[in-house]
Amino acid sequence: MSNSQYQTYEPYGAAYDPHSAETVAYGVQVAPTPPMPMPAPLPYEDLPYEDTYRPAYDAPRGPGSPGAQMDTPAPAPASRAGANRRAARRRKARGAERADSTMRRLLPQALVVAFLAGGTTAFVAKDKAIELTVDGKPRTLHTFADDVTELLADEGVDVGAHDVVAPAPGTALSSGDEIAVHYGRPVRLTLDGERREVWTTARTVEGALKQLGVRAEGAYISTPRSRAIGREGLALDVRTERSVTVMADGRSRTVRTNAASVREVVEEAGITLRGQDTTSVAPGSFPRDGQTVTVLRITGAKEVREEAIPFRVERTEDSSLFKGTEVVEQAGQNGLRRVTYSLRTVNGVKQKPRRIRSEVVREARTQVVKVGTRPLPTSVQGADGLNWGALAACESGGRPNAVDPSGTYGGLYQFDTRTWQGLGGSGRPQDAPAAEQTFRAKKLYVQRGASPWPHCGRRLSG
């Protein structure tokens, strides 16, 4: 500090350093900024204003000027106190002139510094330091993006429907934020026999199992848990540990298993299936937790049986026969079938025979029957007035299908077959309708009277 009451100023170059932590220009404090090109200080002769500063000793010496007065000898010596006062006034005047000149030179450059400092402050305020982790790979970057969506677009990070971004897209950014992008991966999962496709953001099989909530302890997993899952995904077969009860030979066994079939569970229980032995559920089915499986001990044999094949009846109309008359033209015959059955005993209990094979030994022969369509006559001249009901009651008890013990006579009036057919009847008399039998009996009476009925013929007139 000088003895003058005015502050002295350092040269411009010492007052401004664009790379220093703090820059002071006439009381203006600027935050540190990155190095950037700055205009070179203008020499005095290039300043856009006139430099009016002149040392006091270079001032023109004219009448009335300060220099002239200083160079003019004093008329009389002054006291020391007066000389000191005059020297102080001269130093004060020279300091004021220098300060004014320096201010005029530095003011334009100070304005430039202030402008650049303000722009740098705004530049620094927009810049943000962000940590971006994409699929587990972190990196730190600087960005001017306002939110997460803009940042991902600037960095060329595409996200799909199954990808996860935290914080969510659209969230505003601040310096120091951490952004994580987890890509989704398809997993073709077969879990305990049921197939489905799921998505996971985990990058390993173990992470995927945890994320999907699959209980991996004691489970069968088709691929190592440490295997990485690529963006293309993978196929994964998981069988969790289950509790299954196996009942066999009167004993019950409960096992913890991750087997793929009931047959494997039975083997793990130490039970052997022999011959026709099987289980209560399909041996190839998937065992469920808490399931009870029963082993069926089966013994069996085969049995061959011959069975009849019933014949069918074919009826044809015949106008030569009276209505109600049927004559068998071709007798039917049953066929023969040979059937093989399986006889089984399950856990000591006999089962219903099961037919396993059948073959026809002899075909059945169809029975052909002629059916009469001719209208029955209403009367026979000379016999209509007789008591035919009484004769029938005496001969057969009034039964049209009656046959005597010897099998020779049949019907209401006990015709023999030869006599019946001689009267125009077909087949056997006991097979004909009652009206036809009475008609044939009347014709016989006209031919031979009551003689065909030696014991009951007298009742015709009674």
Secondary structure, 3 states (H helix, E strand, C coil): CCCCCCCCCCCHHHHCCCCCCCEEECCEEECCCCCCCCCCCCCHHHCCCCCCCCCHHHCCCCCCCHHHHHHCCCCCCCCHHHHHHHHHHHHHHHHHHHHHHHHHHHHHHHHHHHHHHHHHHHHHHHCEEEEEEECCEEEEEEECCCEHHHHHHHCCCCCCCCCEEECCCCCECCCCCEEEEECCEEEEEEECCEEEEEEECCCEHHHHHHHHCCCCCCCEECCCCCCECCCCCEEEEEECCEEEEEEECCEEEEEEECCCCHHHHHHHCCCCCCCCCEECCCCCCCCCCCCEEEEECEEEEEEEEEEEECCCEEEEEEEEEECCCEEEEECCECEEEEEEEEEEEECCEECCCEEEEEEEEECCECEEEEEEEECCCCCCCCCCCCCHHHHHHHHHCCCCCCECCCCCEECCCCEEHHHHHHCCCCCCHHHCCHHHHHHHHHHHHHHHCCCCCCCCHHHHCC
